[in-house]
């Protein structure tokens, strides 16, 4: 477990803020400090080097364009950057997938309810997610990890664990609820 | 912060759904629908932030992988809006070394040139022997020109595609041997044009020369050297 992230975190937040003010030098510094990490993200999810090289360009263009949106986020600046990279990669994959049968399409989202504690710096939570994943059945914990780190879809997960799609979704949703319970304890 | 002791099934469904959204497990329609709901609801935004933050602790498992060095120029050009629709455009100077060994592209250039030549007014036999052409394009850029030397001191240019960029001009450059690029002036993108070849370019004009178009400030480069990204380039070939 490394302690490197904490002091770096404020620097990254400052660089993002300066990007929001259209500071091109800050953008370059931000790129130099973070691009290897984000390239690791797009490469792992897209699993294709030339696609990843195109995607990383688009990711940084988005970061430049959306820097002003990272102001009051409830998570660390590096998590925001990783989320931009993950989401961009997942958008690319999602666009290729057929729209799946509407398993739960009718599910409505209530517009109020209890909210979690405001998220602290992710680094404070290091170990916490590992602990909570450890309380799940190992296969299900693996499925959650695969969905996050590799961007696996329900179809891919169902194939990987050799269960029907609906079963996979039920598994994962239950696992996420248990995870949430553990994380908010 | 609004809190409640209640933990009903709906709420469970909601929380799982936001987690699924963050993981990227929902299909396109559902993903967009939930995204809009989250945007409009502070409680759902907190829920989203909660998951991003908690899963963020797994980010250290992504292995740092250096990005190929040349990509940053392209990112800058695109992010800062210097090149509209240009993808992967590299800076003029970065490409200079590549150009000096560009002969490999000659075959493709010749094919385009022959196609283009058909549409030219029939030249007489004497000019035909001195005709030189270049097809100018750059991967990722939609700017494409064909340049034809007419044997009488002029380069005629036709844009095949590309569009004008506000507050910017396209500038034509000649590169000969290891020399610095020489400006041949600003060129229009929406019409055919002819450029009189400057005397110093004329001396070295022939196969192996490279023509390039960069995007420069309005009116063209002020100091005689290119500054903007290359939007098209091509080697000069005899036909």
Interface residues (C-beta under 8 A of the other chain):
Chain A: X2 X24 X27 X28 X31 X35 X36 X37 X39 X40 X41 X43 X44 X53 X54 X56 X57 X60 X61 X64 X65 X73 X74 X75 X76 X78 X79 X80 X82 X83 X86 X87 X90 X93 X94 X95 X97 X99 X100 X102 X105 X107 X109 X110 X111 X112 X113 X114 X115 X116 X117 X118 X119 X120 X122 X123 X125 X126 X127 X128 X129 X130 X144 X145 X147 X148 X149 X151 X153 X154 X172 X173 X176 X177 X179 X180 X183
Chain B: X1 X2 X3 X4 X5 X6 X7 X10 X11 X12 X13 X14 X15 X16 X17 X19 X20 X23 X24 X25 X27 X28 X29 X30 X31 X34 X37 X41 X43 X44 X46 X47 X49 X50 X52 X53 X54 X55 X56 X57 X58 X59 X60 X61 X62 X63 X64 X65 X66 X67 X68 X71 X72 X74 X75 X76 X78 X79 X80 X87 X88
